[in-house]
């Protein structure tokens, strides 16, 4: 199994390499790929050193699978070239997510839709993945009408520059700014750029991607995305209105039996999800599960996950695992 990691020297790329090793993905040859300025650098994987190559070299090496995390434009330009060479691309950018000809996959929810013909597969946005992991099993049982979500997102979602900004601000050092404002001791109500409707791209991803993954355009979603000075993962306050009423203990039971979801929900012991505990883990954590007493058939939840793992690298590799297990590559 020849595997290319495109964007191998970036924050998500590094986590991808770590997760590939941890999960013993059957890599017989690793092809680390990055921009021209990183070509020739060495990276280590499972005790062996590999030289970083450029994109065209990687295409010519005809990998079985290419895991992309190198930005939208790189994906638009290069994913088709890899696919033409016979490589199956799993792309972590927003480039292909809403393309009607491409599958948008969270393996626990819709991996069964994948076929050998799918040569470019889209990995959803990090904040969407953790939310739909919890929503999908509840939708099957109670039918979701509307979702209101506020996200409290880790600076790691922006990348290395944002982490450096926060560290500089902690230390009182003037440096490069990833954001328009300081992030230390602050909350910035903007993730990504604004669209014409006044919502950010991140907020609209939650709307559009949720419908596509769950496969129901009738689900109404509205979102507010906030950047906070946290490293360990994204948190979400989610309010869901169902068509049908529910029993709160049954909700907990459904989520308890959902693969990849861990319920942390005991107010007596102050047990609830936090990014501090989610960091470095692959599960999506859910707690503060309670009925919305202001209207019928409605539920409040708090959902937390490591955005670099299940929100990005782990989900990508789980897609690759499914492809291998089902002889689709």
Protein Blocks (a to p, Z undefined) as FASTA:
>chain_A
ZZddehklmmklmmmmmmmmmnopacfbdcddddfklgoiacdeehiacddddfklmmmn
opabdcddebjklmmmmmmmmmmnopacddfbfklmmmmkbccddfklmmmmpcfklmbc
cdddfklmmmmmmmmmmmmmnopabdcddddddfklnomklmmmmmmmmnopacddfbfb
dfehpacdbehjddfkopafklmmmmmmmmmmnopakbccdddddddddfkbccdddddd
dfbdcdfklmmmmmmmpghiacdddfknopacdfklmgopabdcdehiacdfkbghiacd
dddddfklmmmmmmmmmmmmmmmmnopZZ
